[in-house]
Amino acid sequence: MKKMKLHQQNNISVFQTSAALAQAAADLMIKISKQAIESRGKFVLSLSGGTTP
């Protein structure tokens, strides 16, 4: 099993709408995925199931 380094950032963002939050999250995933593919040749994302408020 490979150990992954986690980068800690202390940024807090407040969004006016859930749509704005969803767009920002999508944009961040696109950015991170492109960086991972460039540096490692792949991007893997794992999402848990369930419900959220």
Sine and cosine of phi, psi and omega as CSV:
sin_phi,cos_phi,sin_psi,cos_psi,sin_omega,cos_omega
0.00,0.00,0.73,-0.69,0.04,-1.00
-0.99,0.10,0.65,-0.76,0.13,-0.99
-1.00,0.00,0.68,-0.74,0.00,-1.00
-0.95,-0.31,0.63,-0.78,0.09,-1.00
-1.00,0.05,0.75,-0.67,0.06,-1.00
-0.98,-0.20,0.73,-0.68,0.01,-1.00
-1.00,-0.08,0.82,-0.57,-0.03,-1.00
-1.00,-0.10,0.81,-0.59,0.09,-1.00
-0.80,-0.60,0.64,-0.77,-0.02,-1.00
-0.95,-0.30,0.84,0.54,0.02,-1.00
-0.97,-0.25,0.72,-0.70,0.07,-1.00
-0.88,-0.48,0.80,-0.60,0.03,-1.00
-0.88,-0.48,0.66,-0.75,0.04,-1.00
-0.88,-0.47,0.78,-0.63,-0.05,-1.00
-0.92,-0.39,0.59,-0.81,-0.03,-1.00
-0.97,0.25,-0.47,0.88,-0.03,-1.00
-0.67,-0.74,0.33,-0.94,0.07,-1.00
-0.92,0.38,-0.50,0.87,0.05,-1.00
-0.91,0.41,-0.64,0.77,0.04,-1.00
-0.92,0.40,-0.62,0.78,0.07,-1.00
-0.89,0.45,-0.72,0.69,0.00,-1.00
-0.87,0.49,-0.66,0.75,0.00,-1.00
-0.91,0.41,-0.68,0.73,0.02,-1.00
-0.90,0.44,-0.65,0.76,0.03,-1.00
-0.90,0.43,-0.68,0.74,0.03,-1.00
-0.89,0.45,-0.70,0.72,0.02,-1.00
-0.87,0.49,-0.65,0.76,0.02,-1.00
-0.91,0.42,-0.68,0.73,0.02,-1.00
-0.89,0.46,-0.64,0.77,0.04,-1.00
-0.89,0.46,-0.71,0.71,0.00,-1.00
-0.88,0.48,-0.75,0.66,-0.02,-1.00
-0.91,0.42,-0.65,0.76,-0.02,-1.00
-0.91,0.42,-0.66,0.76,0.03,-1.00
-0.90,0.45,-0.66,0.75,0.02,-1.00
-0.89,0.45,-0.67,0.74,-0.01,-1.00
-0.91,0.42,-0.69,0.73,-0.01,-1.00
-0.90,0.43,-0.65,0.76,0.04,-1.00
-0.89,0.46,-0.68,0.73,-0.10,-0.99
-1.00,0.04,-0.53,0.85,-0.08,-1.00
-0.85,-0.52,-0.13,0.99,0.01,-1.00
0.99,0.11,0.00,1.00,0.04,-1.00
-0.34,-0.94,0.29,-0.96,0.06,-1.00
-0.68,-0.74,0.77,-0.64,0.00,-1.00
-0.84,-0.54,0.73,-0.69,0.00,-1.00
-0.78,-0.63,0.75,-0.66,0.04,-1.00
-0.87,-0.49,0.79,-0.62,0.00,-1.00
-0.87,-0.49,0.67,-0.74,0.04,-1.00
-1.00,0.08,0.38,-0.93,0.04,-1.00
-1.00,-0.02,-0.06,-1.00,0.03,-1.00
0.92,-0.39,-0.24,-0.97,-0.02,-1.00
-0.85,-0.52,0.45,-0.89,0.07,-1.00
-0.75,-0.66,0.40,-0.92,0.00,-1.00
-0.90,0.43,0.00,0.00,0.00,0.00
